[in-house]
Amino acid sequence: MAEINTISARANFSDVVSRAAYGKERVVLTRHGKPVAAVVPLEDLEALERLEDELDAEMGAAALAEWQAEEKPTVPWSAVKAGIEF
């Protein structure tokens, strides 16, 4: 994975984008020697987003299953409605 400081990246922005887009290279941008961002191929971003979506769906399904397994007290609508102040 290549590293380039933000000053050089700004001066060579087109080259940095081309390295990611066409060379499929990940370029880490640094400021004061510390990584602060990255320019990655679009395919990498799409794969990361798919993984995040899958994880979100798994976590949502687990939370729903946990909620469904709990015994929940029921409250009649009339009691809920009576408790609402307008």
C-alpha positions in Angstrom: 0.0 0.0 0.0 1.5 3.3 -1.1 1.7 6.3 1.2 1.8 10.0 0.1 1.6 13.1 2.2 -1.3 15.4 1.7 0.8 18.2 0.1 2.1 15.9 -2.5 -1.3 14.3 -3.0 -2.8 17.8 -3.7 -0.1 18.6 -6.2 -0.5 15.2 -7.9 -4.2 14.6 -7.3 -4.9 13.2 -10.8 -2.0 10.8 -10.5 -3.3 9.6 -7.1 -6.8 9.0 -8.4 -5.4 7.2 -11.5 -3.3 4.9 -9.3 -6.5 3.9 -7.4 -8.9 3.8 -10.4 -6.7 2.2 -13.0 -3.9 0.6 -11.1 -6.2 -0.8 -8.4 -3.7 0.6 -5.8 -4.7 1.8 -2.3 -3.0 5.1 -1.5 -2.8 6.2 2.1 -2.7 10.0 2.6 -0.6 11.2 5.5 -0.3 14.4 7.4 2.7 15.0 9.7 3.6 11.3 9.1 0.3 10.0 10.4 -2.3 8.3 8.1 -5.4 10.4 7.8 -7.3 9.1 4.8 -7.1 6.8 1.8 -7.9 6.8 -1.8 -9.0 3.3 -2.8 -10.4 1.7 -6.0 -14.2 1.9 -6.2 -14.4 -1.9 -6.1 -12.8 -1.9 -2.6 -15.3 0.7 -1.4 -18.2 -1.3 -2.8 -16.9 -4.5 -1.2 -16.5 -2.7 2.2 -20.1 -1.4 1.9 -21.4 -4.8 1.1 -19.7 -6.2 4.2 -21.1 -3.4 6.3 -24.6 -4.1 5.0 -24.3 -7.8 5.7 -23.1 -7.1 9.3 -25.9 -4.6 9.8 -28.5 -7.1 8.6 -27.0 -9.8 10.9 -27.1 -7.5 13.9 -30.6 -6.4 13.1 -31.8 -10.0 12.8 -30.1 -10.9 16.1 -31.7 -7.9 17.8 -35.1 -8.8 16.4 -34.8 -12.4 17.5 -33.8 -11.3 21.0 -36.7 -8.9 21.2 -39.1 -11.5 19.9 -37.9 -14.0 22.5 -38.5 -11.6 25.4 -41.8 -11.7 27.3 -43.4 -8.3 26.7 -46.2 -7.0 28.8 -49.2 -5.9 26.6 -50.8 -2.5 27.1 -54.3 -1.9 25.8 -54.6 0.9 23.3 -57.1 2.7 25.5 -54.5 2.9 28.3 -51.9 4.2 26.0 -54.3 6.7 24.5 -55.4 7.9 28.0 -51.8 8.6 28.9 -51.2 10.9 26.0 -51.5 14.6 26.8 -52.3 17.0 24.1 
